[in-house]
Amino acid sequence: MWDNALPSFLIGLREGLEAGLIVSVLVATLVRSGHRSRLPHVWTGVLAAVGVSMGFGAVLTFTSAGLSGPAQETFGGVLSVIAVAFVTAMVFWMRRSARSFSGELKEKVTAALGTGAGVLIVTSFLAVGREGLETALFLWTTGQAAGESAGPLIGAGAGLLLAAASCWGLYRRVLHLNLTRFFTATGAALIVIAAGVLGYGVRDLQEGGVLPGSAAYAFDLSARVDPGSWYATLVSGTLNLTPQMTWLQIMAYGVYLAVVMTLFVRGVRGVRRVVTSAATPPAATTAPSPAAPGPASGRRRPRWVVPVAALAAPAVLAGVLVAVGGDKPASAATVTVSPADCGKGFSAPKPGRQSFQVRNTGRSAVEAYLINPATAAVYGEVEGIAPGTTRALIATIGSGSYAWRCVPTSGKAVTSAAVQVTGGTTQRAVLPVAEKDLAAPLASYRAYVQKGLAGLLDRTRTLQRDIEAKKLDRARKDWLPAHEAYSALGAAYGTFEDFDAKINGTTAGLPHGIKDAGFTGFHRIEYGLWHGESAASLAKAARQLTADVADLQKAFPHQHFDPADLPLRTHEILEATLQQELTGATDYGSGTSLATAEANIKGTRVLLGLLRPLIEQRNPKVLTGVDSWLRRTEDLVLSARHTDGSWTPVEDLSAATHQQLDGAMSQLLEQLAPIPDLLEIRRAA
C-alpha cells in the first residue's frame, strides 16, 4: 500500500500547496484591504471548485466501470496520456510563475472587488478549480495503476493535509518556505513519476488494441524478479517500472524523461540567471585582475548531467532493489517449446520454486504449459510466445511427473517426454477445462434462458395490457416481476447482442438522456410510470418492449453463446450489481434496485449450480466461501423487502446498512474471483 502512496502524496502536496497558496493570497488581499465581509464569496468559489473536482473524479470512475474490458484499457490509457500532459504543463507553468502569480492574483481580486460578488466567486472558483481538476485526473490514473490498493488515497490525503498545514503556517508567518526551490524539486520528481504513468498508459493502449507491439517485450525479468515481492512492488508503485515491459513502453518512458527533464533543467537555470542578473549591480569598470591560484571557482556543471542522472536513477534504483531482494526463484535451463522441439532442454528440476526460460524456436506463436502428463493438470502456463522470443514461467515443483505441452496457434498440440521428480511436497495443479467440458452446462443454461424468455414475454404482454387499459397503478405492480424475470437471465446478456440495449438499456451515453429516442425498454417505462407520464405516452414504449422480447425469443436459439462466457459471468453479473444496482445508478424512479440485485443473485446461483461439478473437481474449497458469502449477501438484500412486496430504495438505506451490504458483496466477489481462471478454456486439455 505504502509503495503506491508516494506518487499521489507528491501530487497531493504540490497541487494542494498551489491551491492553498491561491486561497491564502485571496484571503490576505481581502483582509488587508478591509473587505473581510467578502470572504464568504471566496469560500463559495473554493467549495464549488472542490465539488466539481470530486464530481469529475466520480464521472471518470463510473464511465470506466460501464465499459467493456478492452474499452476500459483504452479509456484508462487515453486519460493517462492526458494526465501526463496536464502535469507536464503544470510543472513548467509553476516554474515560470512561482515568483509572479501572487501579484497577478492580487490584481484580479482588486478588479473583482469593484464589480460585485459574482466576479469574486468566479475568480476563486477558476483559480482553485484548475488545480482540483488536474489533481482528480492524475490521482485517478495513479489509482488505476495501483489496482485495489488504498495507497493512492492515503498518499493523496496525507499530501493535502501537509499542504493545508504548510499554507496555514505561511499565512500566519510561522513557517518560511523557499517556494521556487520547492516547486523545482517536486517538479523534477513529478516528471519522473509522469514518465512512469505515460509508460503505464501506453501499455493500456496496447492491451486495448489501439497501439501495436503488445507482445514485443524489451525485457522480461519475471524469471528473476517476483512481481509480488516488496522490492518489485515498491519500484512498480513509485515509478511504474514493472518486471515485464514492451519496447514501446520503454521508448515512451525514455524519450519523455530525456526531453522533458532537459527542458525543465534548462528552464530552471534560465530563471536563476535572470534572478542573479537582476539582483547583482553593474560592476565598476576596472582593469581585470589576475585569477587567483587554485581550483577554478567558475566552472559550470555540464548541462547533460542532471537529465542523465534523472534517466539513470530509476533504473539504478530498480537494479539495486532487484539485486538485494530475496525469495527469487531458482533459475532452470532454457526449454524449447516449438512444435518440432517441444520440451527440448528439459530435465528433472529440483523441488522448490523454479523459473523456466521458455523459448519459441518455431515460426508461429505458441502456448506453453507445464503439465502432469497423466492427468493433463497444469502447473504453469505462458500464452502467446512469439517466434524467436523467450518468456519466463515460474512454478513450484514437488514430487510427481512433469512434461511440457506446446500448442501452436494453428496445428496440433505436442507433449514432451515426462520427467519424474522426487522429494518435496506434492503440488496441486489445475485440471484444464476443454470446450467440450462446458458443453453440457451450456446446453442446460440455454434451455433455462429459452424457458425464461417465454415467461418474460408473458409478463411484458401483461404490462403492455395494463398500460393500454390505462391501469397505471396495476402497471407499476406488474413492471417489477417482468424486470426481475429479465435480470435473472444475466449470464446471457453478451449473447443477446443489440437486444439487451433495447430491452434493458439506460441513458448512459445517450446525448439527449431520457428524451433520447434510443432510450427504450424497461427503464424507459419505469421512468414514465414513476414520473407521472400518461398511459398514452407510454403505450408505444410498452408495445416496443413486447416486440423486442418476442424478437429475442425467436433469435436466441440461433445466437452464438461462447462457452467461455459461462465462468466469466459468475463474477461479472454481481460485479455489475455492485457498480450499478447498489449505487442506485439504474434506478429511474421505482426504488427497486435491490429487487434487481436479488434477481441477479438468483441468476448467479443458477449458473453456479450448473458449473458446480467442474469447480468441485478442481478446487472444492472455493465453493465453501462462495456459498457462505452468497447466503450472507442475499440475506442482507432481502432484509430490504417488506411484507407487502415493496422494497426500500438504495438511497434510503442507513449508512451502516449500505456499508455492510457493499462489504458483503465485495467479499462475495473476492470468493468468486478464482472461478473464471479455474474454468478458463485451456488448449492444454
C-alpha positions as CSV (number, residue, x, y, z in Angstrom):
1,M,0.0,0.0,0.0
2,W,2.7,2.5,1.0
3,D,4.7,2.0,-2.2
4,N,1.7,3.2,-4.2
5,A,1.2,6.2,-1.9
6,L,4.3,8.2,-2.9
7,P,3.2,9.5,-6.3
8,S,-0.2,10.5,-5.0
9,F,1.4,12.1,-1.9
10,L,3.6,14.3,-4.1
11,I,0.7,15.3,-6.4
12,G,-1.5,16.0,-3.3
13,L,1.2,18.0,-1.6
14,R,2.2,20.0,-4.7
15,E,-1.3,20.7,-6.0
16,G,-2.7,21.2,-2.5
17,L,0.1,23.8,-1.9
18,E,-0.7,25.6,-5.1
19,A,-4.4,25.7,-4.4
20,G,-3.7,26.7,-0.8
21,L,-1.4,29.5,-1.8
22,I,-4.0,30.8,-4.1
23,V,-6.6,30.8,-1.3
24,S,-4.1,32.4,1.1
25,V,-3.5,35.2,-1.4
26,L,-7.2,35.8,-1.9
27,V,-7.9,35.9,1.8
28,A,-4.9,38.1,2.6
29,T,-5.8,40.6,-0.1
30,L,-9.4,40.9,1.2
31,V,-8.4,41.1,4.9
32,R,-5.6,43.7,4.3
33,S,-7.8,45.8,2.1
34,G,-10.6,46.0,4.7
35,H,-13.0,43.7,2.8
36,R,-13.3,40.9,5.3
37,S,-17.0,40.7,4.7
38,R,-16.3,39.5,1.2
39,L,-14.6,36.3,2.5
40,P,-17.8,34.1,2.1
41,H,-17.7,34.8,-1.6
42,V,-14.2,33.4,-1.8
43,W,-15.1,30.3,0.2
44,T,-18.2,29.8,-2.0
45,G,-16.0,29.7,-5.1
46,V,-13.5,27.4,-3.4
47,L,-16.1,24.9,-2.2
48,A,-17.7,24.9,-5.7
49,A,-14.3,24.1,-7.2
50,V,-13.8,21.2,-4.8
51,G,-17.3,19.8,-5.6
52,V,-16.7,20.0,-9.3
53,S,-13.3,18.2,-8.9
54,M,-14.8,15.4,-6.9
55,G,-17.6,15.1,-9.4
56,F,-15.1,14.9,-12.2
57,G,-13.4,12.0,-10.4
58,A,-16.7,10.2,-9.9
59,V,-17.5,10.7,-13.6
60,L,-14.2,9.1,-14.6
61,T,-14.8,6.2,-12.3
62,F,-18.4,5.4,-13.3
63,T,-17.6,5.9,-17.0
64,S,-14.8,3.4,-16.9
65,A,-16.9,0.9,-14.9
66,G,-19.5,0.8,-17.6
67,L,-17.1,-0.1,-20.4
68,S,-16.0,-3.5,-21.7
69,G,-12.5,-4.8,-20.9
70,P,-10.7,-3.5,-24.0
71,A,-12.6,-0.3,-23.8
72,Q,-11.6,0.2,-20.2
73,E,-7.9,-0.3,-21.2
74,T,-8.3,2.3,-24.0
75,F,-10.1,4.7,-21.7
76,G,-7.5,4.4,-19.0
77,G,-4.6,4.7,-21.5
78,V,-6.0,7.9,-23.1
79,L,-6.6,9.5,-19.7
80,S,-3.1,8.6,-18.5
81,V,-1.6,10.4,-21.5
82,I,-3.9,13.4,-20.9
83,A,-2.9,13.4,-17.2
84,V,0.8,13.4,-18.2
85,A,0.2,16.3,-20.5
86,F,-1.6,18.3,-17.7
87,V,1.1,17.5,-15.1
88,T,3.9,18.5,-17.5
89,A,2.2,21.8,-18.3
90,M,1.6,22.4,-14.6
91,V,5.2,21.8,-13.8
92,F,6.5,24.2,-16.4
93,W,3.8,26.8,-15.6
94,M,4.6,26.8,-11.9
95,R,8.3,27.0,-12.6
96,R,7.7,30.2,-14.6
97,S,5.0,31.7,-12.4
98,A,6.2,30.9,-8.9
99,R,7.5,34.4,-8.3
100,S,4.7,36.4,-10.0
101,F,1.4,34.6,-9.6
102,S,0.8,36.2,-6.2
103,G,0.9,39.7,-7.7
104,E,-1.2,38.7,-10.7
105,L,-3.9,37.1,-8.4
106,K,-4.0,40.2,-6.2
107,E,-4.7,42.4,-9.3
108,K,-7.6,40.1,-10.3
109,V,-9.1,40.3,-6.8
110,T,-8.7,44.0,-6.7
111,A,-10.5,44.3,-10.0
112,A,-13.3,41.9,-8.8
113,L,-14.0,44.0,-5.7
114,G,-15.2,46.8,-7.9
115,T,-17.6,44.6,-10.0
116,G,-19.6,42.5,-7.5
117,A,-19.8,39.2,-5.6
118,G,-20.3,37.1,-8.7
119,V,-17.0,38.0,-10.2
120,L,-15.1,37.3,-6.9
121,I,-16.8,33.9,-6.7
122,V,-15.9,33.1,-10.3
123,T,-12.3,34.3,-9.7
124,S,-11.7,32.0,-6.8
125,F,-13.6,29.1,-8.5
126,L,-11.4,29.3,-11.6
127,A,-8.2,29.7,-9.7
128,V,-8.8,26.7,-7.4
129,G,-10.8,24.6,-9.9
130,R,-7.9,24.2,-12.4
131,E,-5.8,22.7,-9.6
132,G,-8.6,20.5,-8.5
133,L,-9.3,19.1,-12.0
134,E,-5.6,18.4,-12.5
135,T,-5.4,16.6,-9.2
136,A,-8.5,14.5,-9.8
137,L,-7.3,13.4,-13.2
138,F,-3.7,12.5,-12.1
139,L,-5.0,10.7,-8.9
140,W,-7.4,8.7,-11.0
141,T,-4.7,7.5,-13.3
142,T,-2.3,6.6,-10.4
143,G,-5.2,4.8,-8.7
144,Q,-5.9,2.8,-11.8
145,A,-2.2,1.7,-11.9
146,A,-2.4,0.7,-8.2
147,G,-5.5,-1.5,-8.6
148,E,-7.3,-2.3,-5.4
149,S,-4.6,-0.7,-3.2
150,A,-5.6,2.1,-0.8
151,G,-2.2,3.6,-1.1
152,P,-3.1,6.4,-3.6
153,L,-6.0,7.6,-1.4
154,I,-3.9,7.6,1.7
155,G,-1.0,9.3,0.0
156,A,-3.2,12.0,-1.5
157,G,-4.9,12.6,1.8
158,A,-1.5,12.9,3.6
159,G,-0.2,15.3,0.9
160,L,-3.3,17.5,1.1
161,L,-3.2,17.7,4.9
162,L,0.5,18.6,4.8
163,A,-0.2,21.2,2.2
164,A,-3.0,22.7,4.2
165,A,-0.8,22.9,7.3
166,S,2.0,24.5,5.3
167,C,-0.3,27.1,3.8
168,W,-1.6,27.9,7.3
169,G,1.9,28.3,8.5
170,L,2.8,30.6,5.6
171,Y,-0.3,32.7,6.1
172,R,0.4,33.1,9.8
173,R,4.1,33.7,9.1
174,V,5.2,30.9,11.4
175,L,6.7,29.0,8.5
176,H,9.2,30.1,5.9
177,L,9.5,28.2,2.6
178,N,11.5,28.9,-0.5
179,L,8.7,28.2,-3.0
180,T,11.0,28.4,-6.0
181,R,13.2,25.6,-4.7
182,F,10.1,23.6,-3.5
183,F,8.4,23.7,-6.9
184,T,11.7,22.9,-8.7
185,A,12.4,19.9,-6.6
186,T,8.9,18.5,-6.7
187,G,8.7,19.3,-10.4
188,A,11.7,17.1,-11.1
189,A,10.2,14.3,-9.1
190,L,6.8,14.6,-10.8
191,I,8.5,14.4,-14.2
192,V,10.0,11.1,-13.3
193,I,6.6,9.8,-12.0
194,A,4.8,11.2,-15.0
195,A,7.2,9.2,-17.3
196,G,6.0,6.0,-15.4
197,V,2.4,7.0,-15.8
198,L,3.0,7.5,-19.6
199,G,4.5,4.1,-19.8
200,Y,1.5,2.6,-18.0
201,G,-0.8,4.4,-20.3
202,V,1.0,3.1,-23.4
203,R,0.6,-0.4,-22.1
204,D,-3.1,0.1,-21.5
205,L,-3.4,1.4,-25.1
206,Q,-1.6,-1.7,-26.4
207,E,-3.8,-4.0,-24.4
208,G,-6.9,-2.1,-25.7
209,G,-5.7,-2.7,-29.3
210,V,-5.0,0.9,-30.1
211,L,-1.2,0.7,-30.2
212,P,0.8,-2.2,-31.7
213,G,3.5,-4.3,-30.0
214,S,1.7,-5.7,-27.0
215,A,3.8,-8.9,-27.3
216,A,7.1,-7.2,-28.2
217,Y,8.8,-7.2,-24.9
218,A,12.0,-5.2,-24.4
219,F,12.8,-7.3,-21.3
220,D,11.1,-9.9,-19.2
221,L,12.7,-10.1,-15.7
222,S,9.8,-12.1,-14.2
223,A,12.2,-15.1,-14.1
224,R,14.5,-13.1,-11.7
225,V,12.0,-10.7,-10.1
226,D,8.9,-11.9,-8.3
227,P,6.2,-9.3,-9.2
228,G,4.7,-9.8,-5.8
229,S,7.9,-9.1,-3.8
230,W,8.3,-6.0,-1.7
231,Y,11.0,-4.5,-3.9
232,A,9.2,-5.1,-7.2
233,T,6.0,-3.7,-5.7
234,L,8.0,-0.6,-4.4
235,V,9.5,0.1,-7.8
236,S,6.3,-0.5,-9.6
237,G,4.2,1.6,-7.2
238,T,6.5,4.6,-7.2
239,L,8.0,4.6,-10.8
240,N,5.6,2.3,-12.7
241,L,8.5,0.2,-13.8
242,T,7.5,-3.5,-14.0
243,P,9.5,-6.7,-14.5
244,Q,8.0,-7.0,-18.0
245,M,7.8,-4.0,-20.3
246,T,7.4,-3.6,-24.1
247,W,9.7,-1.7,-26.4
248,L,7.0,0.9,-26.9
249,Q,6.7,1.5,-23.2
250,I,10.5,1.8,-22.8
251,M,10.6,4.3,-25.7
252,A,7.8,6.4,-24.3
253,Y,9.4,6.4,-20.9
254,G,12.9,7.2,-22.0
255,V,12.0,9.8,-24.7
256,Y,9.6,11.7,-22.4
257,L,12.1,11.7,-19.5
258,A,15.0,12.8,-21.6
259,V,13.3,15.6,-23.4
260,V,11.1,17.0,-20.6
261,M,13.8,16.8,-17.9
262,T,16.3,18.5,-20.2
263,L,13.9,21.3,-20.9
264,F,13.0,21.6,-17.3
265,V,16.6,21.8,-16.1
266,R,17.5,24.4,-18.8
267,G,14.5,26.5,-17.7
268,V,15.5,26.4,-14.1
269,R,19.0,27.6,-15.0
270,G,17.5,30.3,-17.1
271,V,15.3,31.5,-14.2
272,R,18.4,31.5,-11.9
273,R,20.4,33.6,-14.4
274,V,17.6,36.1,-14.7
275,V,17.3,36.4,-10.9
276,T,21.0,36.6,-10.4
277,S,21.5,39.4,-13.1
278,A,18.6,41.3,-11.6
279,A,20.0,41.1,-8.1
280,T,23.6,41.9,-9.0
281,P,24.6,45.6,-9.5
282,P,26.7,46.5,-12.5
283,A,30.4,46.0,-11.8
284,A,32.7,49.0,-11.8
285,T,34.9,49.4,-14.8
286,T,38.2,48.4,-13.6
287,A,41.2,46.6,-15.1
288,P,40.9,42.9,-14.9
289,S,42.8,41.3,-12.1
290,P,44.8,38.1,-12.5
291,A,43.0,35.0,-11.5
292,A,43.8,33.7,-8.0
293,P,45.7,30.5,-8.0
294,G,43.9,27.3,-7.0
295,P,40.9,25.4,-8.4
296,A,38.7,27.2,-10.8
297,S,35.7,28.7,-9.0
298,G,33.6,29.5,-12.0
299,R,33.5,26.0,-13.6
300,R,29.9,25.1,-14.5
301,R,28.4,21.6,-14.4
302,P,27.8,20.2,-17.9
303,R,24.1,20.6,-18.9
304,W,23.8,16.8,-19.6
305,V,24.5,15.8,-16.0
306,V,21.0,16.3,-14.4
307,P,19.0,14.8,-17.3
308,V,21.2,11.8,-17.5
309,A,21.1,11.4,-13.7
310,A,17.3,11.6,-13.8
311,L,17.2,8.9,-16.5
312,A,19.6,6.6,-14.7
313,A,18.2,7.0,-11.2
314,P,15.1,4.9,-11.7
315,A,17.0,2.1,-13.5
316,V,19.7,2.1,-10.9
317,L,17.1,2.0,-8.1
318,A,15.3,-0.9,-9.7
319,G,18.6,-2.8,-10.2
320,V,19.7,-2.3,-6.6
321,L,16.3,-3.4,-5.2
322,V,16.3,-6.4,-7.5
323,A,19.9,-7.3,-6.5
324,V,19.2,-7.2,-2.8
325,G,15.7,-8.6,-2.9
326,G,15.1,-12.1,-1.6
327,D,12.9,-15.0,-2.4
328,K,14.0,-15.3,-6.1
329,P,13.0,-18.4,-7.9
330,A,15.9,-20.7,-8.8
331,S,16.9,-20.4,-12.5
332,A,16.4,-23.5,-14.6
333,A,17.6,-24.4,-18.1
334,T,16.1,-22.9,-21.2
335,V,13.3,-25.0,-22.6
336,T,12.3,-25.1,-26.2
337,V,8.6,-25.0,-26.9
338,S,8.2,-25.1,-30.6
339,P,6.1,-27.9,-32.1
340,A,9.2,-29.5,-33.6
341,D,11.3,-29.5,-30.4
342,C,8.7,-29.3,-27.6
343,G,10.4,-29.6,-24.2
344,K,14.0,-29.8,-25.6
345,G,16.5,-29.0,-22.8
346,F,14.1,-30.0,-20.1
347,S,15.4,-32.3,-17.4
348,A,14.2,-33.2,-14.0
349,P,14.3,-30.0,-11.9
350,K,15.0,-29.7,-8.2
351,P,12.0,-29.4,-5.9
352,G,11.0,-25.8,-5.0
353,R,10.2,-22.6,-6.8
354,Q,11.7,-22.7,-10.3
355,S,11.9,-20.3,-13.1
356,F,12.0,-21.8,-16.6
357,Q,13.2,-19.8,-19.6
358,V,10.7,-20.8,-22.3
359,R,11.9,-20.1,-25.9
360,N,9.9,-20.4,-29.0
361,T,12.2,-21.5,-31.9
362,G,9.3,-22.1,-34.3
363,R,7.6,-19.9,-36.9
364,S,4.3,-19.2,-35.2
365,A,3.1,-18.2,-31.7
366,V,2.9,-20.9,-29.1
367,E,1.1,-21.5,-25.8
368,A,3.3,-23.5,-23.4
369,Y,2.1,-25.5,-20.5
370,L,3.9,-27.4,-17.8
371,I,1.6,-30.3,-17.0
372,N,1.2,-33.6,-15.2
373,P,1.2,-35.9,-18.3
374,A,-1.1,-38.5,-16.6
375,T,-4.0,-36.0,-15.9
376,A,-3.1,-33.0,-18.1
377,A,-3.3,-30.9,-15.0
378,V,-1.5,-27.6,-15.4
379,Y,1.3,-26.4,-13.1
380,G,2.1,-23.2,-15.1
381,E,1.5,-21.6,-18.4
382,V,2.7,-18.9,-20.8
383,E,0.4,-17.8,-23.6
384,G,1.3,-16.0,-26.8
385,I,5.0,-16.7,-27.0
386,A,6.1,-15.0,-30.3
387,P,8.6,-16.7,-32.6
388,G,12.2,-16.1,-31.6
389,T,11.3,-14.8,-28.1
390,T,11.9,-16.1,-24.6
391,R,9.4,-15.8,-21.7
392,A,9.7,-16.9,-18.1
393,L,7.4,-19.5,-16.5
394,I,7.6,-19.7,-12.7
395,A,6.2,-22.8,-11.0
396,T,6.7,-24.6,-7.7
397,I,8.0,-28.1,-8.2
398,G,7.2,-31.0,-5.9
399,S,7.1,-34.8,-6.1
400,G,5.4,-36.0,-9.3
401,S,5.6,-36.3,-13.1
402,Y,6.2,-33.3,-15.3
403,A,6.1,-32.6,-19.0
404,W,5.7,-29.8,-21.5
405,R,2.7,-29.3,-23.8
406,C,3.3,-27.0,-26.8
407,V,0.2,-25.7,-28.5
408,P,0.8,-23.7,-31.7
409,T,-1.6,-21.1,-33.0
410,S,-2.6,-23.5,-35.7
411,G,-1.9,-27.2,-35.5
412,K,-2.0,-30.0,-33.0
413,A,-0.6,-29.9,-29.5
414,V,2.7,-31.7,-28.9
415,T,3.7,-33.2,-25.5
416,S,7.3,-33.7,-24.4
417,A,8.7,-36.7,-22.7
418,A,7.9,-36.8,-19.0
419,V,10.4,-36.5,-16.2
420,Q,10.0,-37.7,-12.6
421,V,10.8,-35.5,-9.6
422,T,11.3,-37.0,-6.1
423,G,11.5,-35.1,-2.9
424,G,9.4,-32.1,-1.8
425,T,5.7,-31.9,-1.2
426,T,3.1,-32.7,-3.8
427,Q,1.9,-29.6,-5.6
428,R,-1.6,-29.0,-6.6
429,A,-2.2,-28.5,-10.3
430,V,-5.2,-27.1,-12.1
431,L,-7.1,-29.6,-14.2
432,P,-7.6,-27.9,-17.6
433,V,-11.1,-27.2,-19.0
434,A,-11.7,-28.0,-22.6
435,E,-14.6,-26.5,-24.6
436,K,-16.3,-29.9,-24.6
437,D,-16.4,-29.9,-20.7
438,L,-18.6,-26.8,-20.8
439,A,-20.9,-28.2,-23.5
440,A,-23.4,-29.8,-21.0
441,P,-23.6,-26.7,-18.7
442,L,-24.0,-24.5,-21.8
443,A,-26.9,-26.6,-23.2
444,S,-28.6,-26.6,-19.8
445,Y,-28.2,-22.8,-19.5
446,R,-29.5,-22.3,-23.0
447,A,-32.6,-24.3,-22.1
448,Y,-33.0,-22.2,-18.9
449,V,-32.8,-19.0,-20.8
450,Q,-35.2,-20.1,-23.5
451,K,-37.8,-21.0,-20.8
452,G,-37.1,-17.7,-19.1
453,L,-37.7,-15.8,-22.3
454,A,-41.1,-17.4,-22.7
455,G,-42.1,-16.3,-19.1
456,L,-40.7,-12.9,-19.8
457,L,-42.8,-12.5,-22.9
458,D,-46.0,-13.3,-20.9
459,R,-45.1,-10.7,-18.3
460,T,-44.3,-7.9,-20.8
461,R,-47.6,-8.6,-22.6
462,T,-49.4,-8.2,-19.2
463,L,-47.5,-4.9,-18.6
464,Q,-48.5,-3.7,-22.1
465,R,-52.2,-4.5,-21.5
466,D,-52.1,-2.7,-18.2
467,I,-50.8,0.5,-19.9
468,E,-53.1,0.3,-22.9
469,A,-56.0,-0.1,-20.5
470,K,-54.8,3.0,-18.6
471,K,-54.4,1.0,-15.4
472,L,-51.1,2.6,-14.4
473,D,-51.3,1.5,-10.7
474,R,-51.6,-2.1,-11.9
475,A,-48.7,-1.5,-14.4
476,R,-46.5,-0.3,-11.6
477,K,-47.1,-3.6,-9.8
478,D,-46.5,-5.7,-12.9
479,W,-43.4,-3.9,-14.0
480,L,-41.1,-5.3,-11.3
481,P,-41.9,-9.0,-11.9
482,A,-41.2,-8.5,-15.6
483,H,-37.9,-6.7,-15.0
484,E,-36.8,-9.3,-12.4
485,A,-37.5,-12.1,-15.0
486,Y,-35.2,-10.4,-17.4
487,S,-32.5,-9.7,-14.8
488,A,-32.4,-13.4,-13.8
489,L,-31.1,-14.2,-17.3
490,G,-27.9,-12.2,-16.7
491,A,-25.3,-14.7,-17.9
492,A,-26.7,-14.4,-21.4
493,Y,-26.6,-10.6,-21.8
494,G,-23.5,-10.8,-24.0
495,T,-25.3,-13.3,-26.3
496,F,-28.4,-11.1,-26.7
497,E,-26.4,-8.7,-28.9
498,D,-28.4,-5.4,-29.6
499,F,-31.5,-6.7,-27.8
500,D,-30.0,-6.1,-24.4
501,A,-29.7,-2.3,-25.0
502,K,-33.3,-2.2,-26.5
503,I,-34.8,-4.2,-23.6
504,N,-32.8,-3.0,-20.5
505,G,-30.8,0.0,-21.7
506,T,-30.1,3.1,-19.7
507,T,-29.5,6.7,-20.6
508,A,-25.7,6.3,-20.3
509,G,-24.1,7.5,-23.5
510,L,-27.3,8.9,-25.0
511,P,-26.9,12.6,-26.0
512,H,-30.5,13.6,-25.0
513,G,-30.8,11.5,-21.9
514,I,-34.4,10.4,-21.0
515,K,-35.7,12.3,-24.1
516,D,-33.4,10.4,-26.5
517,A,-35.2,8.1,-29.0
518,G,-32.7,5.4,-28.1
519,F,-33.9,5.2,-24.5
520,T,-36.3,2.2,-24.7
521,G,-37.3,-0.8,-22.7
522,F,-37.9,-1.5,-19.1
523,H,-36.1,1.7,-17.7
524,R,-38.0,3.9,-20.2
525,I,-41.3,2.6,-19.0
526,E,-40.1,2.8,-15.4
527,Y,-39.2,6.4,-15.7
528,G,-42.7,7.2,-17.2
529,L,-44.6,5.2,-14.6
530,W,-43.0,6.9,-11.7
531,H,-42.8,10.4,-13.1
532,G,-46.4,11.0,-14.0
533,E,-46.5,10.2,-17.7
534,S,-49.8,9.4,-19.2
535,A,-50.7,6.0,-20.4
536,A,-51.0,7.3,-24.0
537,S,-47.3,8.4,-24.0
538,L,-46.2,5.1,-22.5
539,A,-48.2,2.8,-24.8
540,K,-45.7,3.0,-27.7
541,A,-42.8,2.1,-25.4
542,A,-44.7,-0.8,-23.9
543,R,-45.6,-2.2,-27.4
544,Q,-42.0,-1.8,-28.5
545,L,-40.7,-3.7,-25.4
546,T,-43.1,-6.6,-26.0
547,A,-42.0,-6.7,-29.7
548,D,-38.3,-6.7,-28.8
549,V,-38.7,-9.5,-26.3
550,A,-40.7,-11.6,-28.9
551,D,-37.9,-11.0,-31.4
552,L,-35.2,-12.0,-28.9
553,Q,-37.1,-15.2,-28.1
554,K,-37.1,-16.1,-31.8
555,A,-33.4,-15.1,-32.3
556,F,-31.9,-16.7,-29.2
557,P,-31.8,-20.3,-30.5
558,H,-29.7,-19.1,-33.4
559,Q,-27.4,-16.8,-31.5
560,H,-23.8,-17.8,-30.7
561,F,-23.2,-18.4,-27.0
562,D,-19.5,-18.6,-26.2
563,P,-18.9,-21.4,-23.7
564,A,-16.1,-19.3,-22.1
565,D,-18.7,-16.7,-21.1
566,L,-20.2,-19.0,-18.5
567,P,-17.3,-19.0,-16.0
568,L,-16.8,-15.2,-16.6
569,R,-20.4,-14.4,-15.8
570,T,-20.2,-16.0,-12.3
571,H,-18.2,-12.9,-11.3
572,E,-19.3,-10.3,-13.8
573,I,-23.1,-10.3,-13.0
574,L,-22.5,-9.4,-9.4
575,E,-19.6,-7.1,-10.2
576,A,-22.1,-5.0,-12.3
577,T,-24.6,-5.2,-9.5
578,L,-22.1,-3.7,-7.1
579,Q,-21.4,-0.8,-9.5
580,Q,-24.9,-0.2,-10.7
581,E,-27.8,-1.5,-8.6
582,L,-26.1,-1.0,-5.2
583,T,-25.3,2.6,-6.2
584,G,-28.8,3.4,-7.5
585,A,-27.3,4.2,-10.9
586,T,-30.0,2.2,-12.7
587,D,-33.0,3.4,-10.7
588,Y,-35.3,5.5,-12.7
589,G,-38.0,6.1,-10.1
590,S,-39.3,2.7,-8.9
591,G,-36.8,2.4,-6.0
592,T,-36.4,-1.3,-6.7
593,S,-32.7,-1.6,-7.4
594,L,-32.4,-4.1,-4.6
595,A,-35.0,-6.3,-6.1
596,T,-32.9,-6.3,-9.3
597,A,-29.9,-7.2,-7.2
598,E,-31.8,-10.1,-5.7
599,A,-32.7,-11.3,-9.3
600,N,-29.0,-11.0,-10.2
601,I,-28.1,-13.2,-7.2
602,K,-30.6,-15.8,-8.3
603,G,-29.2,-15.8,-11.8
604,T,-25.7,-16.2,-10.4
605,R,-26.9,-19.1,-8.2
606,V,-28.4,-20.9,-11.2
607,L,-25.1,-20.5,-13.1
608,L,-23.0,-21.8,-10.2
609,G,-25.3,-24.8,-9.9
610,L,-24.6,-25.8,-13.5
611,L,-20.8,-25.3,-13.1
612,R,-20.5,-26.8,-9.6
613,P,-19.3,-30.3,-10.7
614,L,-16.5,-28.7,-12.7
615,I,-15.5,-26.4,-9.8
616,E,-15.6,-29.2,-7.2
617,Q,-13.4,-31.4,-9.4
618,R,-10.7,-28.7,-9.4
619,N,-11.0,-26.8,-6.2
620,P,-13.9,-27.6,-3.9
621,K,-12.7,-25.2,-1.2
622,V,-13.7,-22.3,-3.5
623,L,-17.4,-23.2,-3.2
624,T,-17.3,-23.2,0.6
625,G,-16.5,-19.5,0.7
626,V,-18.8,-18.7,-2.3
627,D,-21.8,-20.4,-0.7
628,S,-21.3,-18.8,2.7
629,W,-21.0,-15.2,1.3
630,L,-23.8,-15.8,-1.2
631,R,-26.2,-16.5,1.6
632,R,-25.0,-13.6,3.7
633,T,-25.3,-11.2,0.8
634,E,-28.7,-12.4,-0.2
635,D,-29.9,-12.2,3.4
636,L,-28.8,-8.5,3.5
637,V,-30.5,-7.7,0.2
638,L,-33.8,-9.5,1.3
639,S,-33.8,-7.5,4.5
640,A,-34.8,-4.5,2.4
641,R,-38.0,-6.3,1.1
642,H,-41.2,-5.5,3.0
643,T,-44.1,-7.9,3.7
644,D,-46.3,-6.1,1.1
645,G,-43.7,-6.9,-1.6
646,S,-42.3,-3.3,-1.8
647,W,-38.6,-2.6,-1.4
648,T,-36.5,0.0,0.4
649,P,-34.8,2.2,-2.1
650,V,-31.0,2.1,-2.0
651,E,-30.7,5.8,-1.1
652,D,-33.0,5.2,1.9
653,L,-30.7,2.6,3.5
654,S,-28.9,3.7,6.6
655,A,-25.2,4.4,6.1
656,A,-24.3,1.4,8.3
657,T,-26.6,-1.0,6.3
658,H,-25.4,0.2,3.0
659,Q,-21.8,-0.1,4.0
660,Q,-22.5,-3.6,5.3
661,L,-24.2,-4.6,2.1
662,D,-21.3,-3.2,-0.1
663,G,-18.8,-5.0,2.1
664,A,-20.6,-8.3,1.8
665,M,-21.0,-8.0,-2.0
666,S,-17.3,-7.1,-2.3
667,Q,-16.3,-10.1,-0.2
668,L,-18.5,-12.4,-2.3
669,L,-16.8,-11.1,-5.4
670,E,-13.4,-11.9,-3.9
671,Q,-14.7,-15.5,-3.3
672,L,-16.0,-15.7,-6.9
673,A,-12.8,-14.3,-8.5
674,P,-10.9,-17.6,-8.8
675,I,-13.7,-19.3,-10.8
676,P,-13.2,-17.7,-14.2
677,D,-9.5,-18.6,-14.1
678,L,-10.2,-22.1,-12.7
679,L,-12.6,-22.8,-15.6
680,E,-10.8,-21.0,-18.3
681,I,-10.7,-23.0,-21.5
682,R,-7.1,-24.1,-22.0
683,R,-5.8,-25.7,-25.1
684,A,-3.6,-27.9,-22.9
685,A,-6.7,-30.1,-22.3
